[in-house]
């Protein structure tokens, strides 16, 4: 499980996917989110701008990212 440490109050889902290296750029992140391939806290998330806070867990392509 990878972790992303917040610098601000939250990070947006698309930014988190890029920061973790699971997506190369924002366009890739946009498409995997729109296609329903990303889960936040166990539920499919379709909003690229979804705000993630400390304690949230993102799942994509067999990888898990925890926001701290």
MMTF fields as JSON, N, C-alpha, C and O atoms, coordinates in Angstrom:
{
  "mmtfVersion": "1.0.0",
  "mmtfProducer": "UNKNOWN",
  "numBonds": 271,
  "numAtoms": 272,
  "numGroups": 68,
  "numChains": 1,
  "numModels": 1,
  "chainsPerModel": [1],
  "groupsPerChain": [68],
  "chainIdList": ["A"],
  "bondAtomList": [4, 2, 8, 6, 12, 10, 16, 14, 20, 18, 24, 22, 28, 26, 32, 30, 36, 34, 40, 38, 44, 42, 48, 46, 52, 50, 56, 54, 60, 58, 64, 62, 68, 66, 72, 70, 76, 74, 80, 78, 84, 82, 88, 86, 92, 90, 96, 94, 100, 98, 104, 102, 108, 106, 112, 110, 116, 114, 120, 118, 124, 122, 128, 126, 132, 130, 136, 134, 140, 138, 144, 142, 148, 146, 152, 150, 156, 154, 160, 158, 164, 162, 168, 166, 172, 170, 176, 174, 180, 178, 184, 182, 188, 186, 192, 190, 196, 194, 200, 198, 204, 202, 208, 206, 212, 210, 216, 214, 220, 218, 224, 222, 228, 226, 232, 230, 236, 234, 240, 238, 244, 242, 248, 246, 252, 250, 256, 254, 260, 258, 264, 262, 268, 266],
  "bondOrderList": [1, 1, 1, 1, 1, 1, 1, 1, 1, 1, 1, 1, 1, 1, 1, 1, 1, 1, 1, 1, 1, 1, 1, 1, 1, 1, 1, 1, 1, 1, 1, 1, 1, 1, 1, 1, 1, 1, 1, 1, 1, 1, 1, 1, 1, 1, 1, 1, 1, 1, 1, 1, 1, 1, 1, 1, 1, 1, 1, 1, 1, 1, 1, 1, 1, 1, 1],
  "groupList": [{"groupName": "UNK", "atomNameList": ["N", "CA", "C", "O"], "elementList": ["N", "C", "C", "O"], "formalChargeList": [0, 0, 0, 0], "bondAtomList": [1, 0, 2, 1, 3, 2], "bondOrderList": [1, 1, 2], "singleLetterCode": "X", "chemCompType": "L-PEPTIDE LINKING"}],
  "groupTypeList": [0, 0, 0, 0, 0, 0, 0, 0, 0, 0, 0, 0, 0, 0, 0, 0, 0, 0, 0, 0, 0, 0, 0, 0, 0, 0, 0, 0, 0, 0, 0, 0, 0, 0, 0, 0, 0, 0, 0, 0, 0, 0, 0, 0, 0, 0, 0, 0, 0, 0, 0, 0, 0, 0, 0, 0, 0, 0, 0, 0, 0, 0, 0, 0, 0, 0, 0, 0],
  "groupIdList": [1, 2, 3, 4, 5, 6, 7, 8, 9, 10, 11, 12, 13, 14, 15, 16, 17, 18, 19, 20, 21, 22, 23, 24, 25, 26, 27, 28, 29, 30, 31, 32, 33, 34, 35, 36, 37, 38, 39, 40, 41, 42, 43, 44, 45, 46, 47, 48, 49, 50, 51, 52, 53, 54, 55, 56, 57, 58, 59, 60, 61, 62, 63, 64, 65, 66, 67, 68],
  "secStructList": [7, 3, 3, 3, 7, 7, 1, 1, 1, 7, 3, 3, 2, 2, 2, 2, 2, 2, 2, 6, 6, 1, 1, 1, 1, 2, 2, 2, 2, 2, 2, 2, 2, 2, 6, 6, 7, 3, 3, 3, 6, 6, 3, 3, 7, 7, 7, 6, 6, 7, 3, 3, 7, 6, 6, 7, 3, 3, 3, 3, 6, 6, 3, 3, 3, 3, 3, 7],
  "xCoordList": [0.842, 0.0, 0.883, 1.762, 0.631, 1.357, 0.608, -0.609, 1.336, 0.678, 1.004, 2.088, 0.05, 0.261, 0.038, -1.016, 1.033, 0.944, 0.394, 0.937, -0.683, -1.316, -0.463, 0.102, -0.376, 0.273, -0.769, -0.495, -1.98, -3.107, -4.185, -3.931, -5.381, -6.49, -6.94, -7.391, -6.815, -7.265, -6.442, -5.683, -6.611, -6.051, -7.174, -7.993, -7.219, -8.252, -7.855, -6.672, -8.856, -8.632, -7.681, -6.751, -7.891, -7.012, -5.572, -4.643, -5.388, -4.045, -3.393, -2.191, -4.194, -3.666, -3.188, -2.149, -3.938, -3.524, -2.216, -1.364, -2.061, -0.81, 0.341, 1.433, 0.092, 1.144, 1.664, 2.837, 0.783, 1.188, 1.888, 2.481, 1.815, 2.437, 1.55, 1.993, 0.302, -0.604, -1.116, -1.513, -1.107, -1.462, -0.353, 0.153, 0.01, 1.097, 0.696, 1.513, -0.577, -1.006, -2.488, -3.165, -2.977, -4.369, -5.362, -6.47, -4.967, -5.86, -6.076, -7.206, -4.995, -5.12, -5.999, -6.859, -5.775, -6.561, -8.038, -8.902, -8.32, -9.702, -10.402, -11.531, -9.742, -10.379, -10.574, -11.62, -9.606, -9.79, -10.876, -11.586, -11.004, -12.071, -13.428, -14.374, -13.528, -14.782, -15.229, -16.427, -14.273, -14.592, -14.982, -15.272, -14.99, -15.414, -14.387, -14.747, -13.114, -12.052, -11.43, -10.567, -11.862, -11.261, -12.295, -13.444, -11.848, -12.714, -12.12, -10.904, -13.012, -12.619, -13.403, -14.634, -12.686, -13.302, -14.268, -15.337, -13.871, -14.637, -15.768, -16.439, -16.005, -17.094, -16.552, -15.659, -17.097, -16.67, -16.906, -17.978, -15.874, -15.96, -15.798, -14.85, -16.717, -16.703, -16.33, -16.323, -16.021, -15.666, -14.163, -13.574, -13.55, -12.101, -11.723, -10.644, -12.619, -12.344, -12.743, -12.734, -13.095, -13.472, -12.349, -11.184, -12.713, -11.721, -11.437, -12.354, -10.159, -9.736, -9.09, -8.26, -9.493, -8.985, -8.208, -8.241, -7.521, -6.759, -7.661, -8.758, -7.184, -7.94, -8.631, -9.038, -8.773, -9.397, -8.469, -7.246, -9.068, -8.318, -8.783, -9.98, -7.826, -8.102, -7.592, -6.486, -8.411, -8.011, -8.091, -9.078, -7.028, -7.008, -5.993, -4.86, -6.397, -5.493, -4.741, -3.553, -5.428, -4.811, -3.925, -3.347, -3.807, -2.988, -3.876, -5.012, -3.348, -4.087, -3.259, -2.064, -3.908, -3.256, -4.019, -5.243, -3.29, -3.924, -3.504, -2.332, -4.489, -4.231, -4.022, -4.862, -2.888, -2.584, -2.188, -1.899],
  "yCoordList": [-1.183, 0.0, 1.24, 1.4, 2.096, 3.362, 4.42, 4.337, 5.405, 6.498, 7.824, 8.012, 8.725, 10.096, 10.995, 10.956, 11.792, 12.704, 14.036, 14.646, 14.471, 15.725, 16.922, 16.971, 17.89, 19.16, 20.194, 21.134, 19.993, 20.877, 20.051, 18.932, 20.602, 19.912, 18.678, 17.693, 18.738, 17.627, 17.577, 18.497, 16.475, 16.34, 15.805, 15.008, 16.231, 15.748, 14.379, 14.061, 13.586, 12.214, 12.133, 11.326, 12.936, 12.914, 13.233, 12.623, 14.187, 14.56, 13.419, 13.184, 12.713, 11.597, 10.469, 9.86, 10.194, 9.143, 9.514, 8.656, 10.792, 11.242, 11.203, 10.732, 11.697, 11.76, 10.379, 10.216, 9.39, 8.032, 7.312, 6.252, 7.892, 7.264, 6.239, 5.572, 6.103, 5.143, 5.642, 4.846, 6.951, 7.552, 8.54, 9.268, 8.553, 9.431, 10.904, 11.786, 11.155, 12.551, 12.669, 11.673, 13.897, 14.15, 13.548, 13.174, 13.453, 12.876, 11.391, 10.906, 10.672, 9.251, 9.077, 8.197, 9.929, 9.856, 10.086, 9.387, 11.068, 11.388, 10.166, 9.855, 9.474, 8.35, 7.142, 6.496, 6.821, 5.657, 5.925, 5.008, 7.186, 7.544, 7.481, 6.9, 8.076, 8.059, 6.639, 6.36, 5.746, 4.36, 3.514, 2.325, 4.123, 3.413, 2.429, 1.454, 2.677, 1.758, 2.116, 1.393, 3.225, 3.702, 3.644, 4.057, 3.115, 3.081, 3.973, 4.028, 4.672, 5.457, 4.908, 4.894, 4.459, 3.871, 2.74, 2.603, 1.927, 0.741, 0.966, 0.009, 2.224, 2.51, 3.171, 4.016, 2.781, 3.359, 4.873, 5.346, 5.612, 7.076, 7.562, 7.176, 8.404, 8.888, 10.364, 10.914, 11.009, 12.433, 12.613, 12.261, 13.16, 13.377, 14.379, 14.29, 15.341, 16.375, 16.006, 16.864, 14.747, 14.285, 14.639, 14.318, 15.298, 15.685, 14.512, 13.906, 14.2, 13.117, 13.718, 14.623, 13.193, 13.679, 12.572, 11.418, 12.918, 11.946, 10.78, 10.981, 9.572, 8.377, 7.74, 6.58, 8.473, 7.905, 6.886, 6.999, 5.893, 4.838, 4.767, 4.692, 4.793, 4.738, 3.41, 2.98, 2.756, 1.497, 1.65, 2.153, 1.206, 1.234, 0.227, 0.189, -0.588, -1.521, -2.413, -2.685, -2.861, -3.753, -3.049, -3.703, -1.749, -0.972, -0.233, 0.124, -0.009, 0.698, 1.889, 1.766, 3.032, 4.261, 4.765, 4.896, 5.046, 5.615, 7.077, 7.421, 7.921, 9.35, 9.616, 9.267, 10.24, 10.548, 12.0, 12.437],
  "zCoordList": [0.0, 0.0, 0.0, 0.847, -0.954, -1.04, -0.238, -0.07, 0.25, 0.965, 0.291, -0.262, 0.351, -0.113, 1.094, 1.728, 1.396, 2.531, 2.037, 1.115, 2.659, 2.269, 2.653, 3.745, 1.743, 2.05, 2.442, 3.188, 1.912, 2.213, 2.894, 3.339, 2.973, 3.641, 2.851, 3.436, 1.521, 0.671, -0.611, -0.916, -1.36, -2.698, -3.576, -3.118, -4.822, -5.729, -6.274, -6.391, -6.601, -7.042, -8.23, -8.215, -9.242, -10.415, -10.051, -10.579, -9.153, -8.702, -7.927, -8.048, -7.13, -6.34, -7.254, -6.999, -8.304, -9.242, -9.939, -10.169, -10.273, -10.893, -9.883, -10.199, -8.679, -7.657, -7.281, -6.947, -7.338, -6.972, -8.12, -7.924, -9.32, -10.479, -11.17, -12.104, -10.724, -11.349, -12.697, -13.548, -12.891, -14.177, -14.543, -13.689, -15.815, -16.243, -16.262, -15.998, -16.578, -16.681, -16.359, -16.103, -16.377, -16.029, -17.007, -16.622, -18.273, -19.275, -18.989, -19.038, -18.69, -18.344, -17.113, -17.072, -16.105, -14.871, -15.171, -14.642, -16.018, -16.38, -16.969, -16.587, -17.892, -18.56, -17.649, -17.715, -16.807, -15.927, -14.892, -14.477, -14.474, -13.525, -14.229, -13.697, -15.426, -16.181, -16.512, -16.567, -16.733, -17.089, -15.879, -16.019, -14.689, -13.487, -12.95, -12.291, -13.225, -12.822, -11.475, -10.978, -10.884, -9.635, -8.51, -8.671, -7.361, -6.182, -5.099, -4.91, -4.389, -3.224, -2.048, -2.06, -1.039, 0.15, -0.218, 0.377, -1.218, -1.594, -2.574, -2.96, -2.996, -3.924, -5.187, -5.119, -6.344, -7.617, -7.584, -7.208, -7.99, -8.012, -9.444, -10.128, -9.901, -11.279, -11.394, -12.495, -10.271, -10.276, -10.144, -9.122, -11.177, -11.144, -10.061, -9.476, -9.794, -8.806, -7.39, -6.508, -7.151, -5.804, -4.826, -5.059, -3.744, -2.743, -1.816, -1.261, -1.655, -0.779, 0.465, 0.385, 1.6, 2.881, 3.579, 3.151, 4.638, 5.413, 5.819, 6.34, 5.576, 5.914, 4.716, 4.791, 3.61, 2.413, 1.764, 1.846, 1.12, 0.444, -1.008, -1.284, -1.926, -3.359, -3.897, -3.568, -4.736, -5.365, -6.874, -7.409, -7.558, -9.028, -9.524, -9.045, -10.481, -11.155, -10.168, -10.348, -9.14, -8.157, -7.142, -6.274, -7.231, -6.307, -5.313, -5.625, -4.12, -3.076, -2.612, -2.345, -2.523, -2.054, -0.839, -0.872, 0.228, 1.421, 1.535, 1.382, 1.808, 1.981, 3.466, 4.296, 3.788, 5.199, 5.366, 6.48]
}
